Amino acid sequence: MTNGTDETVDRVRRFRAGAVERGLPPNAAERWVRSLRPAAYLADGGDGPVAARLGGRPRLPHGAPVPPHGFVASVDCALLRADATDPPLPADGHLLFFAVPDIDFTGRREDVVRYVPAGTATAELPAGEGRELFPGRELRTVAYGPSTQESGSFTRDQYGDPPPQDEYMRTYGLSEAWHAAGGDGHGGVDWRLQLGGHPLVPNIDPLEGLRGYDPDEEGSERTRTGGRDDWTLLATWRCGDDAPDEVGLDGLVVHWLVLRRDLAALRLDRVLTFVDMWAP
């Protein structure tokens, strides 16, 4: 975990005590703590500044090409707390996210994330150009908190694949101790957009399929040797009832995944998407 507020520090302290009470080994609890990643969770309502705009038509630099996919969100990076996420986002400017809310919209896609530097002259994309997903709305509530890894992924990461069977039960105990120490980690807000942290996993952890995959190496094998941390979660969109009626998938989740080195260089042409959903 790369950052920590007093609230997070207190929660970790309560978690460690709860793990001891459950008879869990201290080294297992420390593995859990090291796996935490800071994240920002954006939601409707509140009286803060507009940290993100969800839906509607994007504001693009003059002369920029029309995006091939639907506009999902624009995030004002300057309004996020410094060191709020892992991976770290740009200090200012806007990140624009595009997708199609469809279970088949998975893999490497053209132009799914754009970065607009601060001070760039922009204009709203005219009506009739591009694909509008849903009416625009403002996200003014931003909650910060540690993001936890899905239990099965954590167990396999820490103990190998397949891990010893008893490690799954031990991880279940760690998860119980963590939630008993402070809830869900994102302030109880009904968030729509998550930045950084670990993926939300209805069925499949998208990062597990990227182990060892390097787009710079032709024919790169996806094995454990490449390391999970090369790829990371940039953002997650919980579609909810925002998805168009014809989609009918209010349990849809869209992830944007990026290589850490690409994000640091603001090279966003190799971002991968992964779409998952809860069973209706």
C-alpha positions, 0 to 999 in steps of 0.5 A, a space after each residue: 500500500 503506497 499511501 495511508 490516511 490516519 483512517 487507513 492506518 487505524 483500519 490496518 491496526 484493527 485488521 491485524 488485531 482481528 487476524 490474531 483473534 482469528 488465529 491467522 498467522 501474522 505473516 499472512 496478515 502482512 501479505 494482505 496489508 502489502 497487497 492493498 492499493 489506494 483507489 479513488 471512488 467517484 459517485 453521484 451527489 455531494 457538494 464538491 467540485 465536479 471531479 468527473 463527468 459521466 456520459 453525454 458528449 466529450 470535450 475534445 481538443 480542436 481538430 481531434 479525431 472523433 472517437 470510435 467508441 462511446 464516451 464514458 467519462 472525463 476525469 479532472 485529475 487536478 481535483 483528485 488527492 495527490 497520491 490517491 491511486 495506484 497506479 498514480 495518475 497525471 497531476 492535472 489535465 483530463 483522462 477521457 474513457 471510451 467503451 462499448 457496454 457489451 460483454 464482447 468489448 474485451 481486448 486491445 481496442 483503438 482509442 479507448 483512453 485519451 489524455 488532454 493536457 491542462 490548458 488545452 483548448 477543447 470543444 464539446 463534440 457536436 450532437 450527431 458525431 460519435 456515439 452517445 451512451 447516456 445522458 451526462 451527469 456530474 460526479 461530485 463525490 470522491 471517496 478514497 480508500 484501500 482497494 483489496 484484491 479478489 480473494 482467489 487472485 490474492 491466494 494464487 498470487 501469494 502461494 502459487 497456482 494452484 495454491 495449497 487448499 488450506 490457503 484459500 480458507 486462510 484468505 477467507 479469514 483474512 477477508 473477514 477480518 478486513 471487512 470487520 475492521 472497517 467495511 468496504 474500503 470506499 466510504 460506503 458510497 455507491 460509486 460509478 467510477 473507480 480509479 486505480 486499485 484492484 479490479 472488481 471481479 464478478 467472474 474473472 480477474 482480468 489481470 490474471 490473464 495478463 501475466 507475462 504478456 508484453 506487447 513489445 515482444 512478438 509471441 510473448 507467452 503469458 506466464 507467471 514469470 512476467 509479473 502481475 504488476 507490469 499490468 495494472 487497473 487504470 479504471 473501472 466503470 460500473 454501468 448500473 442502469 446507465 447502460 442503454 436499454 437495449 443492452 439490458 445488462 445493468 450488472 456490467 463492469 468495464 475495466 481499462 488496463 494499462 502497463 505501468 510504464 505506458 501510463 507513466 509515459 502517457 502512452 495510452 494506445 495499448 490500453 486493454 479493455 475487459 468487460 465482465 458482468 454479474 449474472 442477472 
